[in-house]
Amino acid sequence: MTNHIRLATALGAITVLLSVTGCSTAGDAEVQPTNTADTISVDNCGDTVTFAGVPQRVTLLDNPAVSTLAALGVLDRVTAKAGLYPTEYYREEVATQLDQIPTLTDQVDATGHLQIARETVVATTPDLVIGSSDTVNRQTLRPNGIPLLDEPAFCGSLDGEVTFDDAWDQVELYGTVFGKEDVAAGYIAELEDRVEAVMKAVPGDEERTVAVLFPTPGSPATYAYGTGSMSHPLVTAAGLENVFADETERVFEVTAEELISRNPDVIIALHTDSKVDAIRTAARELPGAEALTAVRDDAILPMLLSYAEPPGPLAVDGLEQLAGYLEETR
């Protein structure tokens, strides 16, 4: 597990309404510290993000962090949310708690990207924003002194092949930010035990191949996931061979010819809106799909996106879901 998280205590007269440093673009004004406070600093997406104290008002712009916040016992700090939060992701009590948090908007585009105005987020007066969009990101929030944490997979700061350690790193990050390091460590240990249990149960004769795809209903574009995606260690832990294991990108558009040449035995069809029948149909109607073994055998597993991407605790749920499917179809 990488040690990219650090806790810094400021002993002099300093302020942090919020200072974000490192990898700043030219002309960005830095917020100068002037109050006395203990600060918390974490590295995220190539920047060092510093807080004056533990965040008390959080605005969520995406769902991957919810499981971690709930496990740390700080989901009650979320005062506003935006985006999609399918109930399938969460235990009943977590889903109920989420439902009680005001929703700013649930508008997303065809690829699941949030559509929201910066002013809408600023109006929630957060001391932490989790997630980003084209209009709401670290740069656009900097003039307001509002800190933002994002998924490293989404900001392109993960290097090399993704592993479950990248998921544990995110849990550590939130543990540091919210002063729950011990709770985070215990949660990681539980998650590691669950992954190990799945891996131990993989039969020695499992030889199936898999492609993790994001079909786009109504569009000819199809996206596949390589080793830069959390889906890669997920399918590997389940004993499958990723037909795109030679692709280092997280996600990329794939042609019908390329998919046919790889000819996976199983297709995991990712989606964001719980419309399982629509996404299964979209996978069956991919150009040239009739030539694919997975389509002929009806070996198509619809899976909500955050079970496979980005790295986080939901990937463990996705792994268990995949393992159950594979057991049923042997």
C-alpha positions as CSV (number, residue, x, y, z in Angstrom):
1,M,0.0,0.0,0.0
2,T,1.5,3.3,-1.0
3,N,2.3,5.8,1.7
4,H,1.0,8.9,-0.1
5,I,-1.0,10.3,2.8
6,R,0.4,12.4,5.5
7,L,-0.8,14.4,8.5
8,A,0.9,17.7,9.1
9,T,0.5,19.7,12.3
10,A,1.1,23.4,12.0
11,L,2.6,24.9,15.2
12,G,2.9,28.5,14.2
13,A,0.4,31.2,13.3
14,I,-1.2,29.9,10.2
15,T,-4.6,29.7,8.5
16,V,-6.0,27.5,6.3
17,L,-9.1,28.4,4.9
18,L,-7.7,26.1,2.4
19,S,-4.6,26.0,0.6
20,V,-4.1,23.8,-2.4
21,T,-0.6,23.7,-3.7
22,G,1.5,21.7,-6.1
23,C,0.8,21.2,-9.9
24,S,-1.0,24.6,-9.9
25,T,-1.5,26.4,-13.2
26,A,0.3,29.6,-13.8
27,G,-1.5,32.6,-12.3
28,D,-3.4,30.6,-9.7
29,A,-3.5,32.7,-6.5
30,E,-2.6,30.7,-3.4
31,V,-4.6,31.2,-0.2
32,Q,-2.1,32.5,2.4
33,P,-2.4,31.0,5.9
34,T,-3.0,33.5,8.7
35,N,-4.8,31.7,11.6
36,T,-3.5,29.3,14.2
37,A,-4.8,25.8,13.6
38,D,-3.8,22.2,13.3
39,T,-3.9,21.3,9.6
40,I,-4.5,18.1,7.7
41,S,-2.8,17.6,4.4
42,V,-3.3,14.8,1.9
43,D,-1.9,14.2,-1.6
44,N,-4.6,13.9,-4.2
45,C,-4.5,14.0,-8.0
46,G,-1.1,15.6,-8.1
47,D,-1.9,18.3,-5.5
48,T,-1.4,18.7,-1.8
49,V,-4.8,19.6,-0.3
50,T,-4.7,21.1,3.1
51,F,-7.6,21.5,5.6
52,A,-7.7,23.7,8.7
53,G,-9.5,20.9,10.5
54,V,-11.7,17.9,10.0
55,P,-14.4,18.7,7.4
56,Q,-17.9,19.2,8.8
57,R,-19.9,20.1,5.6
58,V,-19.3,17.8,2.7
59,T,-20.9,18.1,-0.8
60,L,-20.8,14.8,-2.8
61,L,-20.6,14.9,-6.6
62,D,-20.3,11.1,-7.1
63,N,-21.0,7.9,-5.4
64,P,-17.7,5.9,-5.0
65,A,-16.8,7.4,-1.7
66,V,-20.1,6.7,0.0
67,S,-19.2,3.2,1.3
68,T,-16.0,4.6,2.8
69,L,-17.7,7.5,4.5
70,A,-20.3,5.2,5.9
71,A,-17.7,2.8,7.2
72,L,-15.8,5.6,8.9
73,G,-19.0,6.9,10.5
74,V,-18.9,10.3,8.8
75,L,-21.7,10.1,6.2
76,D,-23.7,12.4,8.4
77,R,-21.2,15.2,7.4
78,V,-22.6,15.1,3.9
79,T,-25.0,18.0,3.6
80,A,-25.7,17.9,-0.2
81,K,-25.2,15.5,-3.0
82,A,-25.4,15.5,-6.8
83,G,-25.3,12.7,-9.4
84,L,-26.6,9.1,-9.3
85,Y,-26.7,6.9,-6.1
86,P,-28.2,3.5,-7.1
87,T,-29.6,1.8,-3.9
88,E,-28.0,-1.5,-5.1
89,Y,-24.6,-0.2,-4.0
90,Y,-25.5,0.2,-0.3
91,R,-26.8,-1.5,2.8
92,E,-30.4,-0.5,3.6
93,E,-29.4,1.9,6.4
94,V,-26.8,3.6,4.2
95,A,-29.3,4.0,1.4
96,T,-31.9,5.4,3.8
97,Q,-29.3,7.9,5.1
98,L,-28.4,8.9,1.5
99,D,-32.0,9.4,0.6
100,Q,-32.4,12.0,3.4
101,I,-29.5,14.1,2.0
102,P,-30.8,16.9,-0.3
103,T,-30.1,16.3,-4.0
104,L,-28.8,19.2,-6.1
105,T,-29.3,17.4,-9.4
106,D,-29.2,13.9,-10.8
107,Q,-28.5,15.0,-14.4
108,V,-25.7,13.1,-16.1
109,D,-24.8,12.7,-19.7
110,A,-24.8,9.4,-21.7
111,T,-21.4,8.4,-20.3
112,G,-22.4,9.2,-16.7
113,H,-20.7,12.5,-16.3
114,L,-22.4,14.9,-13.9
115,Q,-24.0,18.1,-15.3
116,I,-24.0,20.8,-12.7
117,A,-23.2,24.5,-12.4
118,R,-20.3,25.6,-10.2
119,E,-22.5,28.2,-8.5
120,T,-24.9,25.5,-7.3
121,V,-22.1,23.7,-5.5
122,V,-20.6,26.9,-4.0
123,A,-24.0,27.8,-2.6
124,T,-24.0,24.7,-0.4
125,T,-21.1,26.3,1.6
126,P,-19.0,23.1,1.9
127,D,-15.7,22.8,3.5
128,L,-15.0,19.7,1.3
129,V,-16.3,18.7,-2.1
130,I,-15.8,15.1,-3.1
131,G,-15.9,14.4,-6.8
132,S,-15.7,16.7,-9.8
133,S,-17.3,17.6,-13.1
134,D,-16.3,19.7,-16.1
135,T,-17.6,22.8,-14.4
136,V,-16.7,21.9,-10.8
137,N,-13.1,21.0,-10.1
138,R,-10.1,22.1,-8.0
139,Q,-9.4,25.1,-10.3
140,T,-12.9,26.5,-10.5
141,L,-13.4,26.2,-6.7
142,R,-10.0,27.7,-5.8
143,P,-11.2,31.3,-5.8
144,N,-13.8,30.3,-3.2
145,G,-11.2,28.5,-1.0
146,I,-13.2,25.3,-1.2
147,P,-11.1,22.1,-1.2
148,L,-11.9,19.2,-3.5
149,L,-10.9,15.5,-3.4
150,D,-11.3,13.4,-6.5
151,E,-10.8,9.8,-7.5
152,P,-7.2,9.4,-8.8
153,A,-8.5,7.2,-11.6
154,F,-10.7,10.0,-12.9
155,C,-8.0,12.6,-12.8
156,G,-5.4,10.4,-14.5
157,S,-2.9,10.3,-11.5
158,L,-2.7,6.5,-11.2
159,D,0.5,5.1,-12.7
160,G,0.9,1.6,-14.1
161,E,-1.3,-1.4,-13.5
162,V,-4.1,-0.8,-11.0
163,T,-4.3,-3.1,-8.0
164,F,-6.5,-3.4,-4.9
165,D,-3.9,-1.4,-3.0
166,D,-5.1,1.6,-5.0
167,A,-8.6,1.1,-3.5
168,W,-7.1,0.8,0.0
169,D,-5.2,4.1,-0.6
170,Q,-8.5,5.9,-1.0
171,V,-9.8,4.5,2.2
172,E,-6.6,5.7,3.9
173,L,-7.0,9.1,2.4
174,Y,-10.5,9.6,3.8
175,G,-9.4,8.1,7.1
176,T,-6.7,10.8,7.4
177,V,-9.0,13.7,6.3
178,F,-11.7,12.8,8.9
179,G,-9.3,11.7,11.7
180,K,-10.4,8.1,11.5
181,E,-7.1,6.4,10.7
182,D,-7.7,3.4,13.0
183,V,-11.2,2.8,11.7
184,A,-9.9,3.0,8.1
185,A,-7.2,0.4,8.9
186,G,-9.8,-2.0,10.3
187,Y,-12.0,-1.5,7.3
188,I,-9.2,-2.2,4.9
189,A,-8.4,-5.4,6.8
190,E,-12.0,-6.5,6.4
191,L,-12.0,-5.7,2.7
192,E,-8.7,-7.6,2.2
193,D,-10.1,-10.7,3.9
194,R,-13.1,-10.6,1.5
195,V,-10.9,-10.4,-1.5
196,E,-8.7,-13.3,-0.2
197,A,-11.8,-15.4,0.3
198,V,-12.9,-15.0,-3.3
199,M,-9.5,-15.8,-4.6
200,K,-9.2,-18.9,-2.5
201,A,-12.5,-20.2,-3.9
202,V,-11.4,-19.8,-7.6
203,P,-11.3,-23.3,-9.2
204,G,-8.1,-24.4,-10.7
205,D,-9.7,-25.1,-14.0
206,E,-11.2,-21.6,-14.5
207,E,-10.0,-20.7,-18.0
208,R,-12.6,-18.2,-19.2
209,T,-11.7,-14.9,-20.8
210,V,-13.5,-11.6,-20.2
211,A,-14.0,-8.2,-21.7
212,V,-15.1,-5.3,-19.5
213,L,-17.1,-2.9,-21.7
214,F,-19.2,0.2,-21.4
215,P,-21.8,0.0,-24.2
216,T,-23.6,3.2,-25.0
217,P,-27.2,2.4,-25.9
218,G,-28.3,4.4,-29.0
219,S,-24.7,5.0,-30.0
220,P,-22.2,3.0,-32.0
221,A,-19.4,3.8,-29.6
222,T,-18.2,1.0,-27.2
223,Y,-15.6,1.5,-24.6
224,A,-13.3,-1.2,-23.1
225,Y,-11.2,-1.2,-20.0
226,G,-7.5,-2.1,-19.7
227,T,-5.0,-2.6,-16.9
228,G,-5.3,1.1,-15.8
229,S,-8.8,0.3,-14.6
230,M,-9.9,-1.3,-11.3
231,S,-11.8,-3.8,-13.4
232,H,-8.6,-5.5,-14.3
233,P,-7.6,-6.7,-10.7
234,L,-11.3,-7.4,-10.1
235,V,-11.6,-9.9,-13.0
236,T,-8.1,-11.3,-12.3
237,A,-9.0,-12.0,-8.7
238,A,-12.0,-13.9,-9.9
239,G,-9.8,-16.1,-12.0
240,L,-10.6,-14.7,-15.5
241,E,-8.2,-13.5,-18.2
242,N,-8.8,-10.0,-19.3
243,V,-8.7,-10.0,-23.2
244,F,-7.5,-6.4,-23.0
245,A,-4.7,-7.0,-20.5
246,D,-2.2,-5.7,-23.1
247,E,-3.9,-2.3,-23.0
248,T,-2.5,0.0,-20.3
249,E,-5.2,2.7,-20.6
250,R,-8.0,2.9,-18.1
251,V,-10.7,3.2,-20.8
252,F,-10.6,3.5,-24.5
253,E,-12.9,3.2,-27.5
254,V,-12.8,-0.2,-29.2
255,T,-13.9,-1.2,-32.7
256,A,-16.1,-4.2,-33.5
257,E,-13.2,-5.8,-35.4
258,E,-11.0,-5.6,-32.3
259,L,-13.6,-7.0,-30.0
260,I,-14.3,-9.9,-32.4
261,S,-10.6,-10.7,-32.7
262,R,-10.3,-10.9,-28.8
263,N,-13.6,-12.9,-28.6
264,P,-14.2,-13.0,-24.9
265,D,-16.1,-15.8,-23.2
266,V,-17.7,-13.4,-20.8
267,I,-18.7,-9.7,-21.2
268,I,-19.1,-7.5,-18.2
269,A,-21.4,-4.6,-19.4
270,L,-21.0,-1.6,-17.2
271,H,-23.7,1.0,-16.7
272,T,-24.7,3.8,-14.5
273,D,-28.5,3.8,-14.2
274,S,-29.7,0.3,-13.2
275,K,-31.4,-0.3,-16.6
276,V,-30.2,-3.8,-16.7
277,D,-32.3,-5.0,-19.7
278,A,-31.2,-2.0,-21.8
279,I,-27.5,-2.5,-21.1
280,R,-27.8,-6.3,-21.8
281,T,-29.6,-5.5,-25.1
282,A,-26.9,-2.9,-26.0
283,A,-24.2,-5.6,-25.5
284,R,-26.1,-8.0,-27.7
285,E,-26.5,-5.4,-30.4
286,L,-22.8,-4.4,-30.6
287,P,-21.6,-4.4,-34.2
288,G,-20.7,-8.0,-35.1
289,A,-21.8,-9.2,-31.7
290,E,-23.3,-12.4,-33.2
291,A,-19.7,-13.6,-33.7
292,L,-18.8,-13.2,-30.1
293,T,-18.7,-16.3,-27.8
294,A,-20.1,-14.3,-24.9
295,V,-23.1,-13.2,-26.9
296,R,-23.8,-16.6,-28.4
297,D,-23.6,-18.2,-24.9
298,D,-25.6,-15.3,-23.3
299,A,-22.6,-14.8,-20.9
300,I,-23.3,-11.1,-20.3
301,L,-23.1,-9.7,-16.8
302,P,-24.6,-6.2,-16.4
303,M,-22.7,-4.4,-13.6
304,L,-23.1,-1.0,-12.1
305,L,-20.0,1.1,-13.0
306,S,-18.7,1.8,-9.4
307,Y,-18.5,-1.9,-8.7
308,A,-15.6,-2.0,-11.2
309,E,-14.4,1.6,-11.5
310,P,-12.8,3.6,-9.9
311,P,-10.6,1.8,-7.2
312,G,-12.6,1.7,-3.9
313,P,-14.5,-0.6,-1.5
314,L,-17.4,-1.1,-4.0
315,A,-14.9,-3.1,-6.2
316,V,-14.9,-5.8,-3.5
317,D,-18.7,-6.0,-3.8
318,G,-18.3,-6.1,-7.5
319,L,-15.8,-9.0,-7.2
320,E,-18.2,-11.0,-5.0
321,Q,-21.0,-10.3,-7.5
322,L,-18.8,-11.5,-10.4
323,A,-17.6,-14.6,-8.4
324,G,-21.3,-15.5,-7.8
325,Y,-22.1,-15.2,-11.4
326,L,-19.2,-17.3,-12.5
327,E,-20.1,-20.0,-10.0
328,E,-23.7,-20.1,-11.3
329,T,-22.6,-20.4,-15.0
330,R,-19.9,-23.0,-14.7
